[in-house]
Amino acid sequence: MVKFRQLFSFQQKEIDAAFKNSKPKGSIAGLKLLISQPSSKPQHGKLLIITPKASGKANQRNLLRRRIKSIYYEEKLYTKPIIAILLVYKEAPKLSFEELKNFLSKNLK
């Protein structure tokens, strides 16, 4: 079983390579998803969540990150060995848990 923390931790080289090789996968109001194939063959996928200050107050950003991580782990979206980059915009805190779940499930399965 994969440890929760491993799914969301990155080194700077991994982030640079992921952005260099990323392609858009899907978007809705407030979220944009990029997909990248990792340079090595990992056993599980990873998710990088980028939430700038413009996307809301700290408690809103933290709630959004916790929800996204929960969905990613509970729905086992890490089974595909890809790196997913989720860009968050200021409309994102208005999304419900179900909307987030539908968006991530549809684009990462």
N, C-alpha and C positions, 0 to 999 in steps of 0.2 A: 504494500500500500504506500502511496506517495504521501509524504508529509505536506501538510497545508502550506507551511512557510516556503517550501521549495518551488511551489507553483507561481509565486509572486516576487521572488528575489532575483535580481539581475546584477551582472557586472557591467561596467561601462562599455566594454568591448562588445558584449552581447547586444546592448541597446543600439550602439552605432551600426552594427551589422544588420540588425532587424530593421531599422529605419531605411538603410541603404537598399535592402532587398524587398521592401514591403509593397503590397498592392492593395488597393481599396477593396473591401469585401461587402460592406453595407453601411447604411447610415439612416438615422431618423433625426428628428428635431432634438438637438442637444448631444447626440452621440455620433461618432464616426469610428468604424472598425477597420483596421488594417491587418493584413495577414502576411506573415513572412515565414519562409522555410529556414530552419536553423542550419548553420554550417556543419555542425556535427549531428549525429543521429541520436537524439535523446530518447528516453523511454516514455516521456510524457510531455504534454504541452505546457506552455507558460502564458501568463497574461500580464501585460504591463498596462496599468491604468494611469493616465495623465490627467490630473485635475488642476488647472490653473486657478489662481485667486479670483479671476473674473467669473468663475462658475458658481460663486456663492460664498456664504460665510463658512468658516471652518467646520462648524457642526454639520452643515448641509453637505459639504464635500466629504467629510468622514462617513456620514450616513450612506451616501451614495457609494463610496468605495466598499464599505462593509457589505452592502446589499449585493454589489456586483461580485465580490469575492465569494459570498455565500452561494449565489446562483452557480458560479463557475465550479465550485467544489461539489455542491449537492447534486447537480445535474450531471456530474462526471464529464464535463466538457474538456477536460485535460487529456482524454484518452487519445486524441489525435496529436501526433508529435509536431505541432506548429507553435510559432510564437504569435500571439494575438496582441495587438496594440489598440487600446481603446482611448480615443481622444474625447474628452468631456468638454462641453460648451455650456454657456450660461443658462440654456433652456433645460438642461438635464435634471436639475433638482425637482422639476415639476412632474417628472415621469414617475408612475407608480411602480411598485414591485413587479406586478404582472406584466407591465409593458417592457420593463427591463428583461424579465425572464423570457418573454416571447422573442425579443430582439436577439438576445444572446443565443438562445437555443436554436433559432432559425439559422443564424449565420455561422455557428460554430459546430454544428452536428454534421 
